[in-house]
Amino acid sequence: MQEAVLDIVQEIAKGNGRITILTGAGISAESGIPTFRGSEGYWTVGSQVYQPQDMATFWMFTHQPDELWKWYLYRLGVCRAAAPNPGHQALVAMERRFGDRFTLITQNVDGLHLRAGNSPEKTYQIHGNINYMRCSLDCSDAVYPIPDAVQPKTKADQLTDQDRELLRCPLCGARTRPHVLLFDESYNEHHYHFHSSLKTARETALLLVVGTAGATNLPNQVAGEVHRQGGVIIDVNIETNPFARLAESSGRGFFVQQPSASALPAILAAMSAD
C-alpha cells in the first residue's frame, strides 16, 4: 500500500474529524457471498429466468410472493453460511477506537458487520437486513426477526404452509416481506437511514469506500457529498470504479487496488500507530 495512504489516514486518525466507512458487496464476496448481480442472483420460475432486477421488486412480491420469499430464503442460507473476514473485524476495531467519530454505512443485507461486532447504532444498513421481515401492508414500522422455524431454502424447496403462517405480521396477520430495499422502492429515513447517511457525509473528514461499484443512488450521494465538503476519499476495491475515479480526482484521495481483507487491517494499523 502506498505510504501516502497510510500517512493521511494516520493524520486524520490523530485529529477529531469524523471517519465514515461505506461498504458494498466486495467485502462480503471475500467471505464467500456471491455478488448480488452475479450468476447466483438468477432465479427460475417454471421456464422463466428472472434477473435480480426483476426478482427483487415489490411487483414480484405482489404477484408471486412465494417465489420472492423462496429466493430470499435461499439467499438467507448463503449469508448464514458465511463468516466475517479480517476486513469486517478491522471495522469493528475502528469503531471501538474512534467511538462517536465512527459511522459504518453498508449496502450489504447479509448482517455480517453486526455479526462481526459493529453496533446497530453506528451501522446504517441502507438496504436493510435479510435476517428480518416487516408487514407488507405497513401496518406499523416494526421490523421482526425471521422466525428460526422458517428454514433457508434450496432452489428445489417449496414454501410450506407452516412457513406461510410464520411469515405473517404479528400485529395484523398480513403477509410479511423481507426487510430489504427492493428495486422499485425508494430510500427513507426510518428503515434505510437516508437523511442520517447524508448528514454523516457532510461531517466526514475521511471516507473509506470498500468493495462497492457505485450502482445505487444513496452511496453515490454520500461520496459526492464528502467530495464537495473537501473530505478525503480512499477507495478500496479489486477493480476500478466510479468511487476510485472520484477519490483520485480530488487531489487528496487514493485508489487502493487490494482485497479489503488485507487493506483494511493495514489501514487500521496505520490509524493505531503512535
C-alpha positions in Angstrom: 0.0 0.0 0.0 1.3 3.5 -0.8 3.0 5.2 2.1 0.9 8.4 1.3 -2.3 6.4 2.0 -1.1 5.3 5.4 0.2 8.8 6.2 -3.1 10.5 5.5 -5.2 8.0 7.5 -2.8 8.4 10.4 -3.0 12.1 10.2 -6.9 12.1 10.2 -7.0 9.5 13.0 -4.9 11.8 15.2 -7.4 14.6 14.7 -11.1 14.8 15.7 -12.8 14.5 12.3 -15.5 12.0 11.5 -14.4 8.7 9.9 -17.1 7.1 7.7 -16.9 3.7 6.1 -19.1 2.8 3.1 -19.2 -0.9 2.3 -20.6 -2.9 -0.6 -20.7 -6.4 -2.0 -16.9 -6.8 -2.3 -16.3 -7.2 1.4 -18.9 -9.9 1.6 -17.6 -11.6 -1.5 -14.4 -12.2 0.4 -16.5 -14.2 2.9 -17.9 -16.3 0.1 -21.2 -14.5 -0.5 -21.7 -14.1 -4.3 -22.3 -10.6 -5.5 -26.0 -9.8 -6.0 -25.8 -9.3 -9.7 -23.6 -12.5 -10.2 -24.8 -15.8 -11.5 -26.2 -16.8 -8.1 -28.7 -14.0 -8.4 -30.7 -15.5 -11.2 -33.9 -17.4 -10.3 -36.1 -19.7 -12.4 -39.8 -19.9 -12.1 -41.1 -22.6 -14.4 -39.4 -21.9 -17.7 -38.9 -18.2 -17.0 -35.5 -17.0 -15.9 -35.6 -13.8 -13.8 -32.8 -11.3 -13.3 -32.2 -9.9 -9.9 -33.6 -6.6 -11.0 -36.9 -8.4 -11.9 -36.9 -10.7 -8.8 -36.1 -8.2 -6.1 -39.2 -6.0 -6.6 -42.4 -5.3 -4.8 -44.2 -6.1 -8.0 -42.8 -9.6 -7.8 -43.9 -9.9 -4.2 -47.4 -8.7 -5.1 -47.7 -11.2 -8.0 -45.6 -14.2 -6.8 -45.0 -13.8 -3.1 -43.9 -17.4 -2.6 -41.3 -17.1 -5.3 -39.9 -13.9 -3.8 -39.7 -15.4 -0.3 -38.1 -18.6 -1.7 -35.4 -16.6 -3.4 -34.7 -14.6 -0.3 -34.7 -17.6 1.9 -32.2 -19.2 -0.4 -30.0 -16.1 -0.2 -30.5 -16.2 3.6 -29.0 -19.6 3.7 -26.0 -18.4 1.7 -25.5 -15.4 4.1 -25.8 -17.5 7.2 -23.2 -20.0 6.0 -20.7 -17.1 5.6 -18.4 -15.8 8.4 -17.0 -12.3 8.9 -13.5 -11.9 7.5 -10.5 -9.8 8.6 -11.9 -6.8 6.8 -15.1 -6.9 8.9 -13.0 -7.4 12.0 -10.9 -4.4 11.2 -14.0 -2.2 11.0 -15.1 -3.5 14.4 -11.7 -2.4 15.8 -12.1 1.0 14.2 -15.5 1.6 15.8 -14.1 0.7 19.2 -11.1 3.0 18.7 -13.0 6.0 17.3 -16.4 5.8 19.1 -18.7 8.7 18.2 -16.3 9.7 15.3 -17.1 6.5 13.5 -20.1 5.6 11.2 -20.5 2.5 9.1 -22.8 2.8 6.1 -23.4 -0.6 4.4 -25.2 -1.6 1.3 -25.0 -5.3 2.3 -28.0 -7.0 3.7 -26.2 -10.1 5.0 -25.7 -8.8 8.5 -22.0 -9.8 8.6 -21.0 -6.4 10.1 -23.3 -6.9 13.1 -22.2 -10.5 13.5 -18.6 -9.3 13.5 -19.3 -6.9 16.3 -20.2 -3.5 14.9 -23.0 -1.9 16.8 -26.5 -1.4 15.3 -26.4 2.2 16.4 -23.4 3.1 14.3 -24.2 0.8 11.4 -26.6 2.2 8.8 -27.9 -0.7 6.9 -29.2 1.3 4.0 -30.5 -1.7 2.0 -32.0 -3.5 5.0 -31.1 -6.8 6.6 -32.1 -10.2 5.1 -32.5 -11.7 8.6 -35.6 -9.6 9.2 -39.1 -9.1 7.9 -41.8 -6.5 8.2 -45.5 -6.1 7.3 -46.2 -5.8 3.6 -49.1 -3.5 4.4 -47.0 -1.2 6.6 -49.4 -1.5 9.5 -46.5 -0.4 11.6 -42.8 0.5 11.3 -41.8 -2.6 13.3 -39.2 -5.0 12.0 -39.2 -8.6 13.2 -36.5 -11.4 13.0 -37.5 -14.1 10.6 -38.6 -17.0 12.9 -36.0 -19.7 13.4 -38.6 -22.3 12.4 -38.5 -20.8 8.8 -35.5 -22.6 7.4 -33.4 -21.4 4.5 -34.3 -23.0 1.2 -32.5 -24.8 -1.6 -33.5 -24.0 -5.1 -35.7 -27.1 -5.2 -37.5 -26.4 -1.9 -41.1 -25.0 -1.7 -42.6 -22.9 1.0 -44.7 -24.9 3.4 -48.0 -24.0 5.0 -46.1 -23.5 8.3 -43.7 -21.1 6.5 -46.6 -19.1 5.2 -48.1 -18.8 8.7 -44.8 -17.9 10.3 -44.1 -15.3 7.7 -47.1 -13.2 8.8 -47.2 -9.9 10.6 -47.6 -10.4 14.3 -49.8 -7.3 14.6 -52.3 -7.5 11.7 -51.8 -11.0 10.2 -50.9 -9.8 6.7 -48.0 -11.4 4.8 -44.6 -10.0 5.7 -42.0 -9.1 3.2 -38.2 -9.3 3.5 -36.7 -6.2 5.2 -34.7 -5.2 2.2 -34.9 -2.3 -0.2 -36.4 -3.6 -3.4 -35.5 -2.2 -6.8 -38.9 -0.5 -7.3 -38.8 1.2 -3.9 -37.2 4.4 -2.6 -34.9 5.1 0.3 -36.4 6.5 3.5 -35.1 7.5 6.9 -36.8 5.1 9.2 -35.9 1.8 7.5 -32.8 2.9 5.4 -31.2 5.9 7.2 -31.4 8.2 4.1 -31.1 11.6 5.8 -28.8 10.3 8.5 -26.4 9.0 5.9 -26.3 12.3 4.1 -25.8 14.2 7.3 -22.9 12.0 8.2 -21.4 12.6 4.8 -21.5 16.3 5.3 -19.5 15.9 8.5 -16.9 13.4 7.2 -13.2 14.0 7.2 -12.3 10.6 5.9 -14.5 8.3 3.8 -13.3 4.7 3.2 -15.3 3.2 0.3 -14.9 -0.6 0.4 -15.9 -3.1 -2.3 -18.8 -1.2 -4.0 -19.2 -0.4 -7.7 -21.5 2.6 -7.4 -24.6 1.1 -8.9 -27.1 2.5 -6.4 -28.2 6.0 -5.6 -27.5 6.8 -1.9 -23.9 5.6 -1.8 -23.2 7.9 -4.8 -24.8 10.8 -2.9 -22.8 10.0 0.2 -19.5 10.0 -1.7 -20.4 13.1 -3.7 -21.3 15.0 -0.5 -17.9 14.1 1.1 -16.2 15.2 -2.1 -18.0 18.5 -2.1 -17.2 19.2 1.5 -13.5 18.5 0.9 -13.2 15.3 2.8 -10.6 12.7 1.9 -11.9 9.6 0.0 -10.0 6.3 -0.2 -11.5 3.6 -2.3 -10.6 0.0 -1.6 -11.5 -2.3 -4.4 -10.0 -5.0 -6.6 -11.4 -3.3 -9.7 -11.5 0.4 -10.7 -14.9 2.0 -10.4 -16.5 5.5 -10.1 -15.5 5.9 -6.5 -11.9 5.3 -7.4 -12.0 8.0 -10.0 -13.8 10.4 -7.6 -11.2 9.8 -5.0 -8.3 10.4 -7.3 -9.9 13.4 -8.9 -9.9 15.3 -5.6 -6.2 15.5 -5.4 -6.1 14.2 -1.8 -7.8 10.8 -2.3 -6.5 7.4 -3.3 -7.5 4.1 -5.0 -6.2 1.1 -3.2 -6.5 -1.9 -5.5 -6.4 -4.6 -3.0 -8.8 -7.0 -1.3 -10.4 -5.4 1.7 -9.4 -8.4 4.0 -5.8 -7.2 3.6 -6.2 -3.5 3.0 -8.4 -2.7 6.0 -6.2 -4.3 8.6 -3.2 -2.3 7.2 -5.2 0.9 7.3 -6.3 0.1 10.9 -2.6 -0.4 11.9 -1.7 3.0 10.4 -4.6 4.6 12.3 -3.5 3.0 15.6 0.2 3.9 15.2 1.6 6.5 17.7 
